[in-house]
Amino acid sequence: MDQDQQTSASAVALADPSTEHAVRRALADHGRLTVDAWDVASIADLYALGLTSHATVNVMLAVENELDVEFPDSVLTRSTFATVESIVQAAGLAA
């Protein structure tokens, strides 16, 4: 892949900032993380930072409520909620 193709692929993969903001707000309010959700790297392991299965449900519901979406059953897996990035991607599928 040449440099132009890499740049184009990266541009397509960028998340909607409002979706990421909604995810981080949900994590801050419901994630029970050991660190500030606003400072977490988008690829950091949220489970290693304190996210539990119970908190995951609350995060999902908060994201659905704020964005007025519903996560499809096909994405309701542990890996979907493992990182900010993966939650944002799943929320994009739900839109």
C-alpha positions as a printed Julia matrix, in Angstrom:
95×3 Matrix{Float64}:
   0.0    0.0    0.0
   1.49   3.36  -0.94
   1.45   6.48   1.26
  -1.66   7.98  -0.41
  -3.64   4.79   0.15
  -2.54   4.66   3.8
  -3.64   8.25   4.34
  -7.0    7.61   2.7
  -7.58   4.45   4.73
  -6.73   6.33   7.92
  -9.1    9.15   7.09
 -11.96   6.73   6.57
 -11.25   4.99   9.89
 -11.42   8.17  11.98
 -14.34   8.22  14.4
 -17.03  10.83  14.61
 -15.85  13.04  17.5
 -19.36  13.23  18.95
 -19.56   9.43  19.09
 -16.21   9.18  20.85
 -17.32  11.92  23.25
 -20.5    9.97  24.06
 -18.47   6.8   24.67
 -16.0    8.57  26.95
 -18.82  10.27  28.86
 -20.52   6.88  29.36
 -17.24   5.38  30.54
 -16.65   8.3   32.91
 -20.16   8.04  34.35
 -20.63   4.25  34.4
 -17.37   2.46  33.62
 -15.89   2.46  37.13
 -12.44   2.75  35.63
  -9.38   3.19  37.84
  -8.29   6.13  35.65
 -10.02   9.12  34.11
 -11.97   7.98  31.03
 -11.11  11.22  29.26
  -7.38  10.39  29.49
  -7.55   6.76  28.34
  -5.85   5.96  25.05
  -8.41   4.9   22.46
  -6.78   1.44  22.19
  -6.19   0.86  25.93
  -7.67  -2.32  27.44
 -10.68  -1.07  29.4
 -11.02  -4.35  31.29
  -7.45  -3.97  32.56
  -8.47  -0.48  33.73
 -11.36  -1.78  35.84
 -14.3   -2.21  33.47
 -16.53  -5.09  34.58
 -19.26  -6.96  32.75
 -21.89  -5.17  34.85
 -20.37  -1.76  34.11
 -20.21  -2.7   30.41
 -23.99  -3.05  30.3
 -24.4    0.39  31.88
 -21.9    1.92  29.46
 -23.7    0.36  26.51
 -27.09   1.62  27.68
 -25.71   5.13  28.24
 -24.15   5.23  24.75
 -27.36   3.94  23.18
 -29.38   6.54  25.04
 -27.11   9.47  24.21
 -26.71   8.59  20.53
 -30.25   7.25  20.08
 -28.97   3.98  18.64
 -29.21   0.3   19.51
 -26.19  -1.98  19.39
 -26.96  -4.98  17.16
 -26.86  -8.35  18.89
 -23.98  -9.38  16.64
 -21.63  -6.9   18.37
 -22.57  -7.66  21.96
 -19.28  -9.32  22.81
 -16.54  -8.68  25.33
 -14.17  -7.58  22.57
 -16.59  -4.88  21.42
 -16.26  -3.16  24.79
 -12.53  -3.77  25.26
 -11.4   -0.34  23.99
 -12.81   3.11  23.36
 -12.06   2.58  19.68
 -14.02  -0.69  19.48
 -17.03   0.8   21.27
 -17.01   3.78  18.9
 -16.88   1.44  15.9
 -19.78  -0.62  17.25
 -21.81   2.52  17.9
 -21.21   3.48  14.28
 -22.68   0.16  13.18
 -25.67   0.78  15.42
 -26.44   4.15  13.85
